[in-house]
Amino acid sequence: MSKLYIVPTPIGNLEDITLRALRVLKEVDCILAEDTRTSGKLLKHFEISTHMQSHHMHNEHKTTERIVERIKGGETIALISDAGTPAISDPGFLLTRACVENGIEVDCLPGATAFVPALVNSGLPNDKFVFEGFLPVKKGRQTRLLLLAEETRTIIFYESPHKLIKTLGHFCEYFGEDRPVSVSRELTKMFEETIRGTAKDVLDHYTNKPPKGEIVIVVGGKN
């Protein structure tokens, strides 16, 4: 039966892909990739020759309807992102919603995603948490931070390395310098590290040692 598969891919360590994901990527008619050059390296490593097509934030509004029609016409398609689980701060939601609205079966495979290991190894409460992804860059940022300052659950953010110091500074300002923070960097990769402490401690650390790589920030909730 034709369907859409949502397939997580490794966030760094290629050993983190599942056997089921490899089988699906080999069997589907087409793989939708956020960046075909990045995904091409992954597929080549695992000797997967399935045809790829670009599907990213800049074209998903235009391509979604056509992809839905292809699946309704009998194709089975897999969606992947550059790393991790599609639709988690990556393209995927629009296509998934369109498939659901059109009665198309959607099968999301379990697999790699950055925020889960960052949350678990933070040492902060993980029975209840809020995933915020990336904060607004400009418009709405202050409003969002003021709202989150009152959040009692653990909060998870994604951030780029060149904006980390600015964001940690905002946490000191809006959440307080003593708020517990854990920053996980380059998860599953050779130079993986997690720095834990108060917002001020972590800010001081990265002010003296500018960060590189993919970053997940975990912030304790308000007491």
N, C-alpha and C positions, 0 to 999 in steps of 0.2 A: 504494500500500500504506500502511495506517495505521502510524504510528510516532510516537516522541517525538523532537522536535528540541530540543537544548540550544543556545540562541542567545546568544552574548555581546553585550552592549550597551556603548556608550561609557562610559568612566570620567570623562569630562568633555567632551572635544572631540567634538561630534556627527559630525565628518568621519571619525571612526575606525570607524564602523559599516561593514560590508562590503556589497557589492552582493548577495551571496548571502543575507546575513541579512535584508536588506530584502525580497527576493523571498519567502523562507520565511515571514516574518511576515505578508505579504499573502496567502499561499496557504493557510495552515493553517486548521483549523476553529475553533481557540480558542488564545488566548495566556494562559498562566499567569504572573501577574506578582506579584512580591514586594509591591509597593505600586502599586495601579492608578492612583493619582493621579500618582505620579512617572512611571510608564511611559506614562500617558495623554499627558503632554507630549511624550514622545519620539515616540509614534505619530502624534500630531497634526502634529508638525513634518514628518514624512515622509509624511503623508496616508495613513496606514494605518488602516482602519476595522474590522479584525478584532475580534471579541468578546473581551473580557478577563475573567479570573476570578482572584480572589485566591488565592495559594499562598505561604504564608510560614511561618516557624518556629513560629508559634503554632497553625497549623491543619493543617500537612502530615501529622501523624500521623492525622488524621481524614479528610482528603480523598484521600490517596494511593490507597487501594483503589478508590474510586469512579472516579478518573481512569484507573487501569489498566483497569477494566471498559469505560470509554468508548473507550479506544484499541482494546481487543480487539473492541469492537463496530463499529469501522470509522473512528473519528475520527483525524485527524492533529492533534497538539497540539505547541505550542512552549512551552518554559519559558524565562523571562528573569528576571533579578534587577534590582535598582535600578541597578546598574552593574557592568560586568565580566562574567566568566564564572560562570554559576550553579554552585553546589556548592563553589566556592572561598571558604570562610568565609561562605557564603550557603546558603539552602535549595536542595535539588536532589539530594543524595545518596540520600535515602530513596526518592524517586520513581524515580530512575535504577536503583537496586538492585531495586526492585519490578518494573520493566519487564523488566530482564534476567532475573529469576527466572521471569517469566511468558512468556518467549520473544518479547517485543516488541522490535522493532528500535529502537535508540537511535542517533541521529546527532548528535554534538557538533560544531558548527561552530567553526573557529578564529576568534580575535578578541581583543578587548581584555581584558586582565587587568592589575592594578596591579603585581604583584610582578616581572614580567619586565623592564619598563623600569627599575624601581628597582634591580634586581640588576645589570643590564648597565651602567647609568651610575654605579654605586657605585665602580667602579674596584677592587673586591675580587674575588678568584678566583671564577669562575662555572662552572668545569668540573664541580664537585661542590658541591651545596648542599642545605640542609634547609629546607623550608617549615614554619614553626611556626604561622602565623596569629596569632590572639590568645592571649596567655598567660592562664592561669587568673586570675581577679580576686582570689580569696582562697585557698580550699582548693586545695592542690596547687601553688601558685605557687612557693614556696621549693624544693620538691622538684624541680620542673621546671627552675628556674634552676640548681640545683646539678648536675643531670644535663647541662644544655647547656653549663655552664662547661668541660666536658671535650671538647666537640664540636670536631673539627678542620676540619670543613667550614664554609663560609659559611652563616650562619643568617639567615632572613628572617622578620620579624614584621609583623603589622598592629597599629596602635594608634590610639586616639582621641586627639584633641589635649589633652583635659583630663587624660589619664593619661600623656602622653609624658614629662614631667619625672620622675614617680615611676618609670617604667620605666627611663629612662636612669640614674637613681640606683641602681636595682637592678643594672644592668649594671656600673656602677662598682664596686659592692660584691661581686658574685659573679664577674664576668669580669675585673675589674681596670680601673683608670682609663685604662690605655694601650691597651686593646683598640680596634682600628679600627672605626669606626661611620660609616654613611652614612644620613642621614634624607632621604627624598624626600617632598615635601609638595605636594598639589594637582596631581598629575601630569596633564599634557595641558591644564591650565586656564591662565587668564591669569597667575596669580601662582605658577606652578610654581617650585619651588626645590629644590635638593639641597645639604645641608650635610654636609661630610665632615670627619673628624678623629678624635681619640681620643674615647673615651666621655666623658671629663671635658670636653674641648673642646666637644663637641656639647651636653652638659648645660649648660655655662656659657652657650652661645649662646642656648638656648631658655629658660633661667632669666631672661635679660635681655630676651628677645623672645618672649613667650608665643605658642605656635603656634596656627594655625587650619587647618581643612580636613582632608582625608583624608591619612593618614600611613602610609608603609612604612619600616620600619627594617631595614637590612642590617648584619649584624655579622660581622666576620672571625672565622674559627675559631681555636682555640687552636693556637699554634705548638708 
